């Protein structure tokens, strides 16, 4: 566990939300799902519909935060998104809707989104959350949905 994870771990319960809860809140218009993965990750693994893409590592660099070696490797693996500080804050402020709009962050597995939620809270966005399980949980949910639908269909008689 690195230093960032150690500092976030005590706050996990207040930062984390389940994927079904995050999806329901966004469906109801009470939040917007923010995909914090790098662009190449979305291109390789797929996008989640109706999300806003704000790559965490590029935001950290823009804010002057140091990246770990692993974070820098992930950042270097792809082409940076064209985002400056003004664009980032305009986007976040528009999403936050007067601090009433939830900002559930999602990454690949739920680890980086904890850091993203903590960072957004440090920047003054108290309703930032981390989606537990991340994109991997979303993929499992999508795979289970057709099976569940098939299981509820009436039997042909």
C-alpha positions as CSV (number, residue, x, y, z in Angstrom):
1,X,0.0,0.0,0.0
2,X,1.5,3.4,-1.0
3,X,1.4,6.6,1.0
4,X,-1.7,7.9,-0.9
5,X,-3.6,4.7,-0.2
6,X,-2.6,4.7,3.5
7,X,-3.9,8.3,3.9
8,X,-7.2,7.5,2.1
9,X,-7.9,4.1,3.8
10,X,-9.3,5.5,7.0
11,X,-11.8,7.6,4.9
12,X,-12.9,4.7,2.6
13,X,-16.3,4.3,4.2
14,X,-17.2,8.0,3.7
15,X,-15.8,8.1,0.1
16,X,-17.1,4.9,-1.4
17,X,-20.4,4.1,-3.0
18,X,-21.6,0.9,-4.7
19,X,-21.9,0.8,-8.4
20,X,-25.7,0.1,-8.4
21,X,-26.2,3.1,-6.1
22,X,-24.0,5.4,-8.3
23,X,-25.8,4.3,-11.5
24,X,-29.2,4.9,-9.8
25,X,-28.2,8.3,-8.6
26,X,-27.0,9.3,-12.1
27,X,-30.2,7.8,-13.6
28,X,-32.2,10.0,-11.3
29,X,-30.2,13.1,-12.3
30,X,-28.7,13.5,-8.8
31,X,-25.1,12.9,-9.9
32,X,-22.8,12.5,-12.9
33,X,-20.4,9.6,-13.2
34,X,-16.8,10.8,-13.9
35,X,-14.5,8.3,-15.6
36,X,-11.0,9.1,-14.3
37,X,-9.2,6.5,-16.4
38,X,-6.6,7.6,-19.0
39,X,-7.9,7.9,-22.6
40,X,-6.0,4.8,-23.8
41,X,-7.7,2.8,-21.0
42,X,-11.1,3.8,-22.3
43,X,-10.1,3.1,-25.9
44,X,-8.7,-0.4,-24.9
45,X,-11.3,-1.5,-22.4
46,X,-14.4,0.5,-23.4
47,X,-16.4,3.4,-22.2
48,X,-19.3,3.6,-19.8
49,X,-22.2,5.4,-21.4
50,X,-23.2,8.8,-20.0
51,X,-20.0,9.4,-18.2
52,X,-17.7,12.5,-18.3
53,X,-14.1,11.8,-18.9
54,X,-11.6,13.6,-16.6
55,X,-8.3,11.8,-16.5
56,X,-7.0,11.8,-12.9
57,X,-3.2,11.8,-13.6
58,X,-3.4,14.7,-16.0
59,X,-5.4,16.7,-13.4
60,X,-2.8,15.9,-10.7
61,X,0.0,17.1,-13.0
62,X,-2.0,20.2,-13.9
63,X,-2.5,21.0,-10.2
64,X,1.3,20.5,-9.5
65,X,0.9,17.2,-7.6
66,X,3.8,14.7,-7.9
67,X,2.9,11.4,-9.5
68,X,4.2,8.1,-8.2
69,X,6.4,6.1,-10.6
70,X,3.5,3.9,-11.5
71,X,1.2,6.8,-12.1
72,X,3.8,8.4,-14.4
73,X,4.1,5.1,-16.3
74,X,0.3,5.1,-16.9
75,X,0.3,8.7,-17.9
76,X,3.2,8.2,-20.3
77,X,1.5,5.2,-21.9
78,X,-1.2,7.3,-23.6
79,X,-1.8,10.6,-25.4
80,X,-2.7,13.4,-23.0
81,X,-6.2,14.8,-23.2
82,X,-6.3,18.5,-24.0
83,X,-7.3,19.9,-20.6
84,X,-6.1,23.0,-18.7
85,X,-7.0,24.2,-15.3
86,X,-9.8,26.5,-16.5
87,X,-11.4,23.7,-18.5
88,X,-11.1,21.3,-15.6
89,X,-12.7,23.7,-13.0
90,X,-15.4,24.8,-15.5
91,X,-16.3,21.2,-16.1
92,X,-16.4,20.2,-12.4
93,X,-18.3,23.4,-11.4
94,X,-20.9,22.7,-14.1
95,X,-21.3,19.1,-12.9
96,X,-21.4,20.0,-9.2
97,X,-24.5,22.2,-9.7
98,X,-24.2,24.5,-6.7
99,X,-22.7,21.7,-4.5
100,X,-25.9,19.6,-4.8
101,X,-24.8,17.3,-7.6
102,X,-22.9,14.1,-6.6
103,X,-19.6,13.4,-8.3
104,X,-19.1,9.6,-8.3
105,X,-15.7,8.8,-9.8
106,X,-14.9,5.6,-11.5
107,X,-11.6,4.0,-12.5
108,X,-10.7,0.5,-13.5
109,X,-10.9,-1.3,-10.2
110,X,-11.9,1.3,-7.6
111,X,-8.4,2.2,-6.2
112,X,-7.6,5.4,-8.2
113,X,-11.2,6.6,-7.9
114,X,-10.7,6.8,-4.1
115,X,-7.7,9.1,-4.7
116,X,-9.8,11.1,-7.1
117,X,-12.7,11.5,-4.7
118,X,-10.3,12.6,-1.9
119,X,-8.6,15.1,-4.3
120,X,-11.9,16.6,-5.3
121,X,-13.0,16.9,-1.7
122,X,-9.7,18.7,-0.9
123,X,-10.5,21.1,-3.7
124,X,-13.9,21.9,-2.1
125,X,-16.3,19.4,-3.7
126,X,-17.7,17.6,-0.7
127,X,-20.0,15.3,-2.7
128,X,-17.2,13.5,-4.6
129,X,-17.4,9.8,-4.2
130,X,-15.5,6.7,-5.4
131,X,-17.4,3.8,-7.1
132,X,-16.4,0.5,-5.5
133,X,-15.2,-2.0,-8.0
134,X,-14.8,0.5,-10.8
135,X,-15.1,-0.5,-14.5
136,X,-14.5,-4.1,-13.7
137,X,-17.7,-4.2,-11.6
138,X,-19.5,-2.4,-14.4
139,X,-18.4,-5.0,-16.9
140,X,-19.6,-7.8,-14.6
141,X,-23.0,-6.0,-14.1
142,X,-23.4,-5.7,-17.9
143,X,-22.5,-9.4,-18.4
144,X,-25.1,-10.4,-15.7
145,X,-27.9,-8.1,-17.0
146,X,-28.7,-10.3,-20.1
147,X,-28.6,-13.5,-18.1
148,X,-30.9,-12.0,-15.5
149,X,-33.3,-10.8,-18.2
150,X,-33.3,-14.2,-19.8
151,X,-34.0,-15.8,-16.4
152,X,-37.1,-13.7,-15.9
153,X,-38.7,-14.5,-19.3
154,X,-41.8,-16.6,-19.1
155,X,-41.3,-20.2,-20.3
156,X,-42.7,-21.1,-23.7
157,X,-45.6,-23.4,-23.3
